[in-house]
Amino acid sequence: MGAGKTSVSRLLSEALGRPMRDSDEYLEERYGATAAEIAAGEGAEVLHAREAAHLLDSLAERPAPVIAAAASVLDDPRCRAELKPALVVWLDATPEFLAKKIMAKSHRPRFGKEPLELASELHERRAASFAEVADLRFQRPEMSKHEVARAVLDHLEATEAEG
């Protein structure tokens, strides 16, 4: 949350000529509410179930879209399993960087916590799951969103050339 996945996904979607699927956009279109509003009104479990369903539906689409999935999907073993064959990019960032981003936008849920506390807790809890599924890992903001997108495209080109 706040690492830049929507922006990087948009850049990749445009460069690859593929559709883009974003969890936050999906929630607002489908349920008429932001992630923060769903978490506050219906609870974190409902929010995370909807985010997981969005990821699973998006992974089944053809042609394969570029997906900006909510990090909560990593808490779901089904989602982690379904991500195995996909190219997964981890935009890693310090909790301090993420806390600033969480504070900057009201659509990001806080689950009753201060932004730095939340970012630290989520990073600690999900780092192993990210490491399990991620094919590529980039440090934000050390790499700009454009640099990350270029590195992903370079990886795809190299992979395609290999085989």
SULSULVEN-V986728 format. One line per field, one symbol per residue. ss: DSSP state (A for helix, B for strand, O for the rest). phi: phi as a letter, one per 20 degrees, with the letter a starting at -180 (. if undefined). burial: 1 if it has 9 or more other C-alpha atoms within 8 Angstrom, else 0. A space follows every 10 residues. Layout:
ss->???
phi->???
burial->???
This chain:
ss->OOOOAAAAAA AAAAAAOOOB BBAAAAAAAA AOOOAAAAAA AAOAAAAAAA AAAAAAAAAO OOOOOBBBOO AAAAAOAAAA AAAOOOOOBB BBBOAAAAAA AAAAOOOOOO OOOOAAAAAA AAAAAAAAAA AAAOOBBBBB OOOOAAAAAA AAAAAAAAAA AAO
phi->.neoffffff ffgffemdfd ccgffggfff dmbfgfffff edofffgfff fffffffffe fcffeeddef fgfffdgffg fffgfeeddd eebfgfffff ffffcffefd lmcfgfffff fffffdgffg ffdfeccced egdfffffgf ffffffffff ffa
burial->1011100111 1110000101 1111011100 0011111111 0111011101 1101110110 0001111111 0111110011 0110001111 1110101111 1100000111 0000110111 0010010011 0011011111 0010110110 0110000000 000
